[in-house]
C-alpha cells in the first residue's frame, strides 16, 4: 500500500495511528477522530479501567513479544 501524500507534505511512516488502533482494539477500547478547532484532527483513545484489564494488557504484551521474536 502506498502513501496518500508525499513525505514533503507529511513526515513519518504512518505507523502511529496503526499501533494505537491495534492496541485499542486488543484491549476492547475505542479510537475516534474529531475535527480540530484550527484545522487538523484530534485523535481520542478510550481504554477500559486498567485495574480490570491488567491481565489483558499482560497477555497482549506477551503475544506481541512472542510475535516479534519470530
SULJO-V522027 format. One record per residue. N is the residue number from 1. RES is the residue in one small letter. OMEGA is omega in degrees with one decimal (NA if undefined). NEAR is the number of other C-alpha atoms within 10 Angstrom. D_LAST is the distance of its C-alpha to the last C-alpha in whole Angstrom. Layout:
n->{N,N}
res->{RES,RES}
omega->{OMEGA,OMEGA}
near->{NEAR,NEAR}
d_last->{D_LAST,D_LAST}
This chain:
n->{1,2,3,4,5,6,7,8,9,10,11,12,13,14,15,16,17,18,19,20,21,22,23,24,25,26,27,28,29,30,31,32,33,34,35,36,37,38,39,40,41,42,43,44,45,46,47,48,49,50,51,52,53,54,55,56,57,58,59,60,61,62,63,64,65,66,67,68,69,70}
res->{x,x,x,x,x,x,x,x,x,x,x,x,x,x,x,x,x,x,x,x,x,x,x,x,x,x,x,x,x,x,x,x,x,x,x,x,x,x,x,x,x,x,x,x,x,x,x,x,x,x,x,x,x,x,x,x,x,x,x,x,x,x,x,x,x,x,x,x,x,x}
omega->{-178.3,177.3,176.8,179.2,179.9,177.3,177.4,179.7,-178.5,178.8,175.3,-177.7,-179.2,-178.1,-177.2,-179.2,178.4,179.6,177.2,-179.8,179.8,-179.1,179.9,-179.9,-178.2,-178.5,179.6,177.0,179.5,179.9,177.8,-175.1,173.0,179.1,175.1,-177.6,-179.9,-178.7,-179.6,-176.9,174.4,180.0,-178.8,177.1,175.6,178.9,178.2,178.1,-176.4,179.1,-180.0,-175.1,-174.8,-178.8,177.1,179.1,179.6,178.0,179.0,178.4,-178.8,179.9,177.5,179.2,179.7,-177.8,-179.7,-179.6,-176.3,NA}
near->{3,5,9,7,9,9,10,7,6,11,9,8,9,10,9,9,12,10,11,16,16,14,19,17,13,15,18,13,15,17,16,10,10,10,10,10,8,6,7,9,11,11,13,11,13,12,15,13,9,11,7,9,14,13,11,14,15,11,14,15,13,12,11,11,11,10,9,8,6,5}
d_last->{24,26,27,31,32,32,31,34,35,32,29,26,23,23,20,22,24,21,19,22,23,19,20,24,23,20,23,26,27,29,29,32,34,37,39,40,44,44,42,38,36,35,32,32,29,30,28,30,31,29,30,30,26,25,23,22,20,19,17,16,15,13,11,10,9,7,6,6,4,0}
